[in-house]
Amino acid sequence: MLDYLIKNAECINEGERFHADLGIKEGRITQLDPEIDKQAKEEIDASGLLLIPGFIDDQVHFREPGLTHKAEILTESKAAAAGGITSFMEMPNTNPQTITTEALEEKFEIASQRSWVNYSFYLGATNDNIEEIKKLDPSKVCGIKIFMGASTGNMLVDKHKALEDIFKHSPTIIATHCEKEEIVRANQEEYLNRFGENIPIEYHPIIRSREACFASSSEAIELAKATGADLHILHLSTEEEMELFDNESDIEKKKITAEACAHHLWFTDEEYATKGSFIKWNPAVKTSRDRSAIRKGVKENRIDILATDHAPHTIEEKGNHYMKCPSGGPLVQDALLAFLEMEKEGVFSLEEIVQKSSHNVAKRFKVKERGFLREGYFADIVLIDRNKSRLVEKSNILYKCGWSPFEGQTFSSSVSKTFVSGRLVYSEGKILDRAGMRLEINR
């Protein structure tokens, strides 16, 4: 007997659309066929619903340990499940910073007790932890994270020799935050002299400028080509950066890949006037021309992966003046619906969204047996109702920080159900069951 039998779903998988039934038993997809005639403990009629592989988010900040007044693995993984995200890869700028293998394993232990969805963690690079990086087992973690521009957490790697050593000796994929710190600091000094610490928010994309992004991304790519490193550049934000990447469609043929995040694909600098610091991110949200170029980059395969860069702060922190206001915002509950809204607007196809939020992430990070609707794979799946809208408002926000940059937005689709490793974790607005597992990496 099956644990679950999902009937009559419209499936999006591996570039195809088809109607099928899907059977789940002992955490895995046991059958995917036009019709399945078997008994199940629970049968779900998915007529009129989309069935897709769960979103694997390769960039989140869940703030645990040490910054749990903003967020926790428990709260944010629940929000992720409600947003159709079945696995996440979390960043090292916590307190203490995740820059040793011991700190890394402590995070895995916390997640094993508290995460509602699947998880992995990055080891953070510093100017002087190359020996920790060298001894890392690449099958145990999703990757190495380098801040090649100072952001929240003060983990800047700015010594060229340190960067060379990391690129040369990393046993796994390197994910980079690219903004040239010298350019940012010079710009910031200019506007501090002009305004004092209360710099108007609309100058954020000028301070954290397109030149800073392009210079840093270019440097990372040069280092990767010189050393043969496996490089993944996170959250691209400028038109100019698109020219740095090729348009090979098969991600498994690439050693240099790129990611775009929901906020850079949705917002523009025109919205600083209404949303203010709630759309303050690093790298900054920039012009509509940049947004159009990033969207085009996704479609042309210059950008390979869609993600969130979920990075919550409290409302009080976001209310500080420019120099004390941290960058980042919560996104895991909203990003998939934003991507689906873009599909309705003709920006992306459903196949492209699934490819770049699920298939490509699994391939690039070598995640074992997840990211696809395939028999024998873990049943990390999401049912989407394209005919039931969702208004983002305080009452249905699950982030610990209690706000969303999408507040007031009505999405025309909603997440109906989320399965994680074959267990129904989220259904029709309710969190039901914790099912997070440590992601297995095939390296």
WOLIN-V47287 format. One line per field, one symbol per residue. ss: DSSP state (a for helix, b for strand, c for the rest). phi: phi as a letter, one per 30 degrees, with the letter a starting at -180 (. if undefined). A space follows every 10 residues. Layout:
ss: ???
phi: ???
This chain:
ss: cbbbbbbbbb bbbccbbbbb bbbbbccbbb bbbccccccb bbbbbcccbb bbbcbbbbbb bccccccccc ccaaaaaaaa aaccbbbbbb cccccccccc aaaaaaaaaa aaaacccbbb bbbbccccca aaaacccccc ccbbbbbbcc cccccbccca aaaaaaaaac cccbbbbbcc aaaaaaaaaa aaaaaccccc aaaaaaacca aaaaaaaaaa aaaaaaaccc bbbcccccca aaaacccccc aaaccbbbbb baaaaaccaa aaaaaaaaac cccccccaaa aaaaaaaaac ccccbbbccb bcccaaaacc caaacccccc ccccaaaaaa aaaaccccca aaaaaaaaaa aaaaccbccc cccccccbcc bbbbbccccb bccaaacccc cccccccccb bccbbbbbbb ccbbbbbccb bccccccbcc bcc
phi: .ddbbccidc ccahibcaca cbcbbhibdc abbeaccbdb dbccdceicd cbdddccdab bciccjbddc abeddddddd edciccbbbc dcdcbdddbb dddddddede ddcbddbdab bdddcbdbcd dddddddddc bdlcccdcad bdjhcdcbcd dddeddddcd dbdccbccbd ddddddddde ddddciddde dddedddcdd dddddddddd ddddddcidd cbcdhdbbdd deddcdcddd ddcccbbbbb cedddcdbdd dedcchddcd bcdddcdddd edddeddddd idccbcbche bdbdeddddd dedcddckad bddcdddddd dddddidbcd ddddeccbed ddddchddhb jbdbdjdedc bbcccdccdb cdbedcdcdd dibbdcejdc ddcbddbbcb hicdcbahic dcacbdbddc cdc
